[in-house]
Amino acid sequence: MPGVHIHLHSTTLYSSIYRFDDVLLANTHVFGAPAAQSPVIHLQRIPGGRLFDHYMSSFDRVYSGSVPVEGSVAHRG
């Protein structure tokens, strides 16, 4: 799909992060429970707020150590 970037990493994650501009969904991982049975936090970026950026910093640290999948948009350049 155009605009889709796929990267792989070996980091142990504690949440799955889905970002849509200034909206972020964080599906927290609960040991022993599937994602569908775990809480989702809905965050909106607001001036002066810190939680949205806190989650994005975590995402950026994982992404910086990831490797693009061959054939994905990011890899084709």
N, CA, C and O atoms as CSV, one atom per row, in Angstrom:
chain,resi,resn,atom,element,x,y,z
A,1,MET,N,N,0.844,-1.182,0.000
A,1,MET,CA,C,0.000,0.000,0.000
A,1,MET,C,C,0.886,1.241,0.000
A,1,MET,O,O,1.864,1.302,0.745
A,2,PRO,N,N,0.561,2.209,-0.811
A,2,PRO,CA,C,1.330,3.452,-0.832
A,2,PRO,C,C,1.358,4.116,0.540
A,2,PRO,O,O,0.331,4.212,1.213
A,3,GLY,N,N,2.529,4.569,0.944
A,3,GLY,CA,C,2.677,5.275,2.206
A,3,GLY,C,C,2.854,4.391,3.416
A,3,GLY,O,O,2.989,4.901,4.528
A,4,VAL,N,N,2.859,3.064,3.235
A,4,VAL,CA,C,3.007,2.153,4.362
A,4,VAL,C,C,4.488,1.826,4.540
A,4,VAL,O,O,5.165,1.446,3.585
A,5,HIS,N,N,4.979,1.974,5.751
A,5,HIS,CA,C,6.360,1.659,6.077
A,5,HIS,C,C,6.356,0.506,7.066
A,5,HIS,O,O,5.709,0.579,8.110
A,6,ILE,N,N,7.074,-0.551,6.739
A,6,ILE,CA,C,7.135,-1.719,7.612
A,6,ILE,C,C,8.572,-1.890,8.085
A,6,ILE,O,O,9.499,-1.970,7.279
A,7,HIS,N,N,8.741,-1.943,9.394
A,7,HIS,CA,C,10.054,-2.149,9.991
A,7,HIS,C,C,9.954,-3.292,10.987
A,7,HIS,O,O,8.896,-3.537,11.566
A,8,LEU,N,N,11.074,-3.993,11.180
A,8,LEU,CA,C,11.145,-5.064,12.162
A,8,LEU,C,C,12.108,-4.662,13.281
A,8,LEU,O,O,13.064,-3.920,13.058
A,9,HIS,N,N,11.837,-5.168,14.488
A,9,HIS,CA,C,12.709,-4.900,15.630
A,9,HIS,C,C,12.650,-6.094,16.568
A,9,HIS,O,O,11.790,-6.964,16.433
A,10,SER,N,N,13.568,-6.123,17.513
A,10,SER,CA,C,13.581,-7.229,18.481
A,10,SER,C,C,13.345,-6.729,19.902
A,10,SER,O,O,13.683,-7.413,20.868
A,11,THR,N,N,12.773,-5.551,20.028
A,11,THR,CA,C,12.515,-4.943,21.330
A,11,THR,C,C,11.307,-5.588,21.996
A,11,THR,O,O,10.323,-5.903,21.325
A,12,THR,N,N,11.372,-5.787,23.308
A,12,THR,CA,C,10.214,-6.217,24.069
A,12,THR,C,C,9.325,-5.001,24.264
A,12,THR,O,O,9.761,-3.992,24.817
A,13,LEU,N,N,8.085,-5.091,23.813
A,13,LEU,CA,C,7.172,-3.953,23.894
A,13,LEU,C,C,6.204,-4.112,25.056
A,13,LEU,O,O,5.822,-5.223,25.422
A,14,TYR,N,N,5.821,-2.988,25.621
A,14,TYR,CA,C,4.851,-2.969,26.712
A,14,TYR,C,C,3.535,-2.335,26.287
A,14,TYR,O,O,2.567,-2.308,27.047
A,15,SER,N,N,3.517,-1.817,25.042
A,15,SER,CA,C,2.274,-1.292,24.469
A,15,SER,C,C,2.433,-1.248,22.955
A,15,SER,O,O,3.543,-1.135,22.434
A,16,SER,N,N,1.308,-1.338,22.264
A,16,SER,CA,C,1.278,-1.108,20.822
A,16,SER,C,C,0.771,0.311,20.631
A,16,SER,O,O,-0.239,0.705,21.215
A,17,ILE,N,N,1.480,1.080,19.805
A,17,ILE,CA,C,1.162,2.496,19.635
A,17,ILE,C,C,0.684,2.727,18.211
A,17,ILE,O,O,1.343,2.338,17.246
A,18,TYR,N,N,-0.471,3.365,18.099
A,18,TYR,CA,C,-1.055,3.723,16.810
A,18,TYR,C,C,-1.262,5.233,16.815
A,18,TYR,O,O,-1.988,5.763,17.657
A,19,ARG,N,N,-0.622,5.922,15.873
A,19,ARG,CA,C,-0.697,7.385,15.863
A,19,ARG,C,C,-1.393,7.871,14.601
A,19,ARG,O,O,-1.152,7.367,13.504
A,20,PHE,N,N,-2.253,8.852,14.778
A,20,PHE,CA,C,-2.975,9.487,13.690
A,20,PHE,C,C,-2.889,10.991,13.926
A,20,PHE,O,O,-3.723,11.551,14.637
A,21,ASP,N,N,-1.889,11.656,13.336
A,21,ASP,CA,C,-1.648,13.083,13.551
A,21,ASP,C,C,-1.521,13.371,15.045
A,21,ASP,O,O,-0.556,12.923,15.664
A,22,ASP,N,N,-2.457,14.099,15.644
A,22,ASP,CA,C,-2.368,14.472,17.056
A,22,ASP,C,C,-3.218,13.583,17.959
A,22,ASP,O,O,-3.561,13.972,19.076
A,23,VAL,N,N,-3.558,12.382,17.469
A,23,VAL,CA,C,-4.303,11.396,18.254
A,23,VAL,C,C,-3.444,10.138,18.336
A,23,VAL,O,O,-2.833,9.724,17.351
A,24,LEU,N,N,-3.408,9.544,19.513
A,24,LEU,CA,C,-2.596,8.358,19.720
A,24,LEU,C,C,-3.410,7.336,20.506
A,24,LEU,O,O,-4.069,7.678,21.489
A,25,LEU,N,N,-3.360,6.089,20.068
A,25,LEU,CA,C,-3.969,4.982,20.797
A,25,LEU,C,C,-2.843,4.083,21.286
A,25,LEU,O,O,-2.013,3.637,20.495
A,26,ALA,N,N,-2.812,3.821,22.571
A,26,ALA,CA,C,-1.803,2.932,23.145
A,26,ALA,C,C,-2.520,1.726,23.747
A,26,ALA,O,O,-3.249,1.845,24.732
A,27,ASN,N,N,-2.300,0.571,23.138
A,27,ASN,CA,C,-2.873,-0.683,23.634
A,27,ASN,C,C,-1.847,-1.281,24.590
A,27,ASN,O,O,-0.842,-1.852,24.167
A,28,THR,N,N,-2.116,-1.140,25.882
A,28,THR,CA,C,-1.165,-1.640,26.877
A,28,THR,C,C,-1.160,-3.159,26.890
A,28,THR,O,O,-2.204,-3.794,26.745
A,29,HIS,N,N,0.010,-3.731,27.063
A,29,HIS,CA,C,0.141,-5.177,27.087
A,29,HIS,C,C,0.059,-5.654,28.530
A,29,HIS,O,O,0.827,-5.214,29.386
A,30,VAL,N,N,-0.862,-6.543,28.784
A,30,VAL,CA,C,-1.052,-7.112,30.114
A,30,VAL,C,C,-0.613,-8.573,30.055
A,30,VAL,O,O,-1.129,-9.348,29.250
A,31,PHE,N,N,0.329,-8.942,30.898
A,31,PHE,CA,C,0.860,-10.305,30.886
A,31,PHE,C,C,-0.266,-11.322,31.058
A,31,PHE,O,O,-1.079,-11.223,31.977
A,32,GLY,N,N,-0.294,-12.300,30.156
A,32,GLY,CA,C,-1.276,-13.366,30.245
A,32,GLY,C,C,-2.609,-13.062,29.582
A,32,GLY,O,O,-3.523,-13.885,29.623
A,33,ALA,N,N,-2.730,-11.882,28.969
A,33,ALA,CA,C,-3.991,-11.504,28.312
A,33,ALA,C,C,-3.708,-11.071,26.879
A,33,ALA,O,O,-2.727,-10.371,26.629
A,34,PRO,N,N,-4.558,-11.479,25.934
A,34,PRO,CA,C,-4.377,-11.015,24.554
A,34,PRO,C,C,-4.676,-9.517,24.444
A,34,PRO,O,O,-5.387,-8.951,25.275
A,35,ALA,N,N,-4.129,-8.898,23.421
A,35,ALA,CA,C,-4.314,-7.453,23.216
A,35,ALA,C,C,-5.783,-7.060,23.206
A,35,ALA,O,O,-6.148,-6.005,23.727
A,36,ALA,N,N,-6.619,-7.890,22.625
A,36,ALA,CA,C,-8.054,-7.564,22.532
A,36,ALA,C,C,-8.727,-7.493,23.906
A,36,ALA,O,O,-9.819,-6.942,24.038
A,37,GLN,N,N,-8.076,-8.047,24.915
A,37,GLN,CA,C,-8.639,-8.017,26.265
A,37,GLN,C,C,-7.861,-7.067,27.183
A,37,GLN,O,O,-8.004,-7.115,28.405
A,38,SER,N,N,-7.049,-6.214,26.585
A,38,SER,CA,C,-6.232,-5.273,27.350
A,38,SER,C,C,-6.691,-3.842,27.070
A,38,SER,O,O,-7.260,-3.568,26.013
A,39,PRO,N,N,-6.446,-2.934,28.008
A,39,PRO,CA,C,-6.933,-1.560,27.859
A,39,PRO,C,C,-6.276,-0.808,26.710
A,39,PRO,O,O,-5.119,-1.048,26.365
A,40,VAL,N,N,-7.036,0.100,26.134
A,40,VAL,CA,C,-6.520,1.025,25.122
A,40,VAL,C,C,-6.656,2.435,25.686
A,40,VAL,O,O,-7.732,2.850,26.114
A,41,ILE,N,N,-5.549,3.153,25.675
A,41,ILE,CA,C,-5.545,4.539,26.141
A,41,ILE,C,C,-5.651,5.445,24.924
A,41,ILE,O,O,-4.863,5.316,23.987
A,42,HIS,N,N,-6.607,6.353,24.925
A,42,HIS,CA,C,-6.826,7.295,23.819
A,42,HIS,C,C,-6.268,8.647,24.243
A,42,HIS,O,O,-6.789,9.278,25.162
A,43,LEU,N,N,-5.206,9.092,23.571
A,43,LEU,CA,C,-4.552,10.349,23.921
A,43,LEU,C,C,-4.697,11.362,22.792
A,43,LEU,O,O,-4.650,11.009,21.613
A,44,GLN,N,N,-4.870,12.595,23.161
A,44,GLN,CA,C,-4.932,13.723,22.220
A,44,GLN,C,C,-3.789,14.662,22.580
A,44,GLN,O,O,-3.643,15.028,23.746
A,45,ARG,N,N,-2.966,15.063,21.595
A,45,ARG,CA,C,-1.889,16.016,21.875
A,45,ARG,C,C,-2.511,17.370,22.210
A,45,ARG,O,O,-3.328,17.892,21.452
A,46,ILE,N,N,-2.120,17.928,23.348
A,46,ILE,CA,C,-2.615,19.242,23.761
A,46,ILE,C,C,-1.417,20.108,24.159
A,46,ILE,O,O,-0.393,19.590,24.604
A,47,PRO,N,N,-1.547,21.424,23.999
A,47,PRO,CA,C,-0.446,22.313,24.392
A,47,PRO,C,C,-0.106,22.118,25.868
A,47,PRO,O,O,-0.990,22.144,26.725
A,48,GLY,N,N,1.172,21.924,26.156
A,48,GLY,CA,C,1.619,21.750,27.531
A,48,GLY,C,C,1.498,20.329,28.059
A,48,GLY,O,O,2.032,20.011,29.122
A,49,GLY,N,N,0.796,19.470,27.319
A,49,GLY,CA,C,0.649,18.079,27.748
A,49,GLY,C,C,1.942,17.309,27.530
A,49,GLY,O,O,2.730,17.649,26.647
A,50,ARG,N,N,2.159,16.281,28.326
A,50,ARG,CA,C,3.412,15.525,28.224
A,50,ARG,C,C,3.212,14.056,27.875
A,50,ARG,O,O,4.146,13.417,27.390
A,51,LEU,N,N,2.031,13.503,28.106
A,51,LEU,CA,C,1.836,12.064,27.939
A,51,LEU,C,C,1.944,11.628,26.470
A,51,LEU,O,O,2.562,10.605,26.174
A,52,PHE,N,N,1.352,12.390,25.562
A,52,PHE,CA,C,1.425,12.076,24.128
A,52,PHE,C,C,2.891,11.992,23.701
A,52,PHE,O,O,3.300,11.014,23.076
A,53,ASP,N,N,3.679,13.011,24.036
A,53,ASP,CA,C,5.088,13.038,23.650
A,53,ASP,C,C,5.891,11.939,24.340
A,53,ASP,O,O,6.859,11.432,23.774
A,54,HIS,N,N,5.502,11.573,25.541
A,54,HIS,CA,C,6.164,10.489,26.262
A,54,HIS,C,C,6.034,9.173,25.477
A,54,HIS,O,O,7.015,8.451,25.301
A,55,TYR,N,N,4.833,8.874,25.015
A,55,TYR,CA,C,4.616,7.667,24.203
A,55,TYR,C,C,5.339,7.758,22.871
A,55,TYR,O,O,5.896,6.763,22.408
A,56,MET,N,N,5.343,8.933,22.242
A,56,MET,CA,C,6.022,9.084,20.953
A,56,MET,C,C,7.539,8.941,21.094
A,56,MET,O,O,8.194,8.425,20.189
A,57,SER,N,N,8.100,9.389,22.208
A,57,SER,CA,C,9.540,9.202,22.447
A,57,SER,C,C,9.871,7.723,22.532
A,57,SER,O,O,10.900,7.283,22.019
A,58,SER,N,N,9.007,6.954,23.177
A,58,SER,CA,C,9.189,5.515,23.261
A,58,SER,C,C,9.151,4.897,21.866
A,58,SER,O,O,10.006,4.085,21.514
A,59,PHE,N,N,8.160,5.286,21.082
A,59,PHE,CA,C,8.037,4.785,19.707
A,59,PHE,C,C,9.297,5.118,18.909
A,59,PHE,O,O,9.832,4.260,18.208
A,60,ASP,N,N,9.771,6.359,19.013
A,60,ASP,CA,C,10.943,6.799,18.248
A,60,ASP,C,C,12.196,6.007,18.629
A,60,ASP,O,O,13.020,5.709,17.764
A,61,ARG,N,N,12.350,5.663,19.910
A,61,ARG,CA,C,13.511,4.875,20.333
A,61,ARG,C,C,13.479,3.480,19.703
A,61,ARG,O,O,14.514,2.977,19.265
A,62,VAL,N,N,12.320,2.863,19.654
A,62,VAL,CA,C,12.202,1.539,19.023
A,62,VAL,C,C,12.421,1.655,17.523
A,62,VAL,O,O,13.156,0.858,16.938
A,63,TYR,N,N,11.791,2.638,16.897
A,63,TYR,CA,C,11.883,2.808,15.438
A,63,TYR,C,C,13.321,3.073,14.998
A,63,TYR,O,O,13.744,2.592,13.947
A,64,SER,N,N,14.080,3.836,15.797
A,64,SER,CA,C,15.455,4.168,15.413
A,64,SER,C,C,16.344,2.929,15.348
A,64,SER,O,O,17.353,2.938,14.642
A,65,GLY,N,N,15.997,1.875,16.062
A,65,GLY,CA,C,16.759,0.639,16.025
A,65,GLY,C,C,16.150,-0.433,15.137
A,65,GLY,O,O,16.609,-1.576,15.135
A,66,SER,N,N,15.119,-0.071,14.385
A,66,SER,CA,C,14.434,-1.054,13.547
A,66,SER,C,C,15.061,-1.121,12.156
A,66,SER,O,O,15.862,-0.269,11.773
A,67,VAL,N,N,14.679,-2.145,11.420
A,67,VAL,CA,C,15.195,-2.369,10.073
A,67,VAL,C,C,14.013,-2.423,9.110
A,67,VAL,O,O,13.052,-3.154,9.351
A,68,PRO,N,N,14.074,-1.639,7.999
A,68,PRO,CA,C,12.961,-1.682,7.043
A,68,PRO,C,C,12.856,-3.040,6.358
A,68,PRO,O,O,13.867,-3.681,6.070
A,69,VAL,N,N,11.639,-3.463,6.105
A,69,VAL,CA,C,11.381,-4.718,5.391
A,69,VAL,C,C,11.581,-4.465,3.904
A,69,VAL,O,O,11.063,-3.494,3.353
A,70,GLU,N,N,12.323,-5.328,3.275
A,70,GLU,CA,C,12.576,-5.183,1.840
A,70,GLU,C,C,11.246,-5.219,1.085
A,70,GLU,O,O,10.412,-6.093,1.323
A,71,GLY,N,N,11.060,-4.267,0.179
A,71,GLY,CA,C,9.818,-4.181,-0.590
A,71,GLY,C,C,8.827,-3.198,-0.013
A,71,GLY,O,O,7.844,-2.867,-0.675
A,72,SER,N,N,9.050,-2.714,1.209
A,72,SER,CA,C,8.140,-1.713,1.772
A,72,SER,C,C,8.497,-0.351,1.197
A,72,SER,O,O,9.579,-0.172,0.636
A,73,VAL,N,N,7.601,0.596,1.335
A,73,VAL,CA,C,7.794,1.936,0.783
A,73,VAL,C,C,9.096,2.549,1.273
A,73,VAL,O,O,9.842,3.139,0.492
A,74,ALA,N,N,9.368,2.410,2.561
A,74,ALA,CA,C,10.568,3.016,3.145
A,74,ALA,C,C,11.826,2.437,2.520
A,74,ALA,O,O,12.813,3.150,2.338
A,75,HIS,N,N,11.799,1.144,2.188
A,75,HIS,CA,C,12.976,0.492,1.626
A,75,HIS,C,C,13.175,0.877,0.163
A,75,HIS,O,O,14.312,0.980,-0.299
A,76,ARG,N,N,12.088,1.089,-0.564
A,76,ARG,CA,C,12.191,1.422,-1.994
A,76,ARG,C,C,12.802,2.791,-2.207
A,76,ARG,O,O,13.416,3.054,-3.241
A,77,GLY,N,N,12.630,3.680,-1.204
A,77,GLY,CA,C,13.196,5.012,-1.277
A,77,GLY,C,C,12.570,5.817,-2.335
A,77,GLY,O,O,12.939,6.976,-2.528
